[in-house]
Amino acid sequence: MKVVIAGGGTGGHIYPALTIADAIKKQEPQAEITFVGTRKGLEKDIVPRYGYPLEFIRVAGFERHLGMGTLKSAGKLLLGMGDAYSLINRIDPELVVGTGGYVCGPVLFWGAMKRVATCIQEQNAMPGVTNKILSRFVDKVFLGYAAGERYFPGSAQKIVTGNPVRAEVLEASREEGIRKFGLDPAMKTLLVFGGSRGARTINESMIPVEKALAGSRSIQILHATGTLGYASHMEAVGSIAESCSNIHIVPYLHEMPLALAAADLAVSRAGAIGLAELMARGIPSILVPYPYATANHQEYNARAIAAMGAAEVILDRDLNGDILLDHIKKLFEDPDALRIMHKEALKAGKPDAADLIAKEALEMVYCNRRNS
């Protein structure tokens, strides 16, 4: 069985694709899986490390206003359509899966035109434009959030699966996480992160929080500032990180599964895959949606999680150190509230999402074989 998986640009599209690919291989060991991306996306560095072949097509995102950039993008789209047409004809797959990003458009379109089994996985409560368009052509749409279903008008079957979560996130133990980061097993752990580049508003608000909680005997902080904000943050907090054993500040968390395993409460942005990992681990969270995300999709994600009782939401424009410290203290001082949020987070989590997506996608292939 030959399978093509398109998805790229950001880790939020690539890691779900990789998790789905692993699930397909588990259920169909002989499957030959080829990834498709662009040379400008993170996939060029990430996918080869996981051992999957990667092909490239030429395509670019459209700007929100008319101009030379729009014309260049249109030209690249035409080139990408040609690239994707040749690629689909050459590989001749039985299944084409898209997980988001502009690269999906041409690849899924030609897969659908060839009547190959096609499906897309939408991570966000507010879908992206590409997936909205593709939903009119593909056979199935797998939804990270039930709230996203109303945005897909096409005839494709809509299935709420939740978002795929990496196996290492589910398998990591608290003991491993505590040991990895030199934490105290007797203390509650606050995990703070804003993505690989960090989040300036969260970092700035954490300065007074870290100063207020420095030396606490009940709360410890593991804070990933992002590589760009690390130096300035360390300068702002002074010697706290060095002199107080309960404050741990790092530029980047290379072992995020272990960090999640150690966490009792998280402060983070509201990217779909980060949220899926928090929910799968049952971690209560204070979410600060990135305000410039396309179509404000992070706020939709955060509101959906908060409605389930698993998180609190503070908008970026409202965030400051006093507000954040107040939320953190109230939650840590109310074990019953944390227990309820933990329970609701676990209920919201979908640890078997990738297996379900693989099963539903492969069933289309088996059905096509039976009917041919």
Secondary structure, DSSP 8 states (H G I E B T S, - for coil): -EEEEE--SSHHHHHHHHHHHHHHHHHSTT-EEEEEE-TTSTHHHHGGGGT--EEE-------SS-SHHHHHHHHHHHHHHHHHHHHHHHH--SEEEE-SSTTHHHHHHHHHHTT-EEEEEE-SSS--HHHHHHTTTSSEEEESSGGGGGG--SSSEEEE------HHHHH--HHHHHHHTT--TTSEEEEEE--TT--HHHHHHHHHHHHHHTT-SSEEEEEE--TTTHHHHHHHHTTHHHH-TTEEEES--TTHHHHHHH-SEEEE---HHHHHHHHHHT--EEE---TTSGGGHHHHHHHHHHHTTSEEE--GGG--HHHHHHHHHHHHT-HHHHHHHHHHHHHH--TTHHHHHHHHHHHHHHHHHHH-
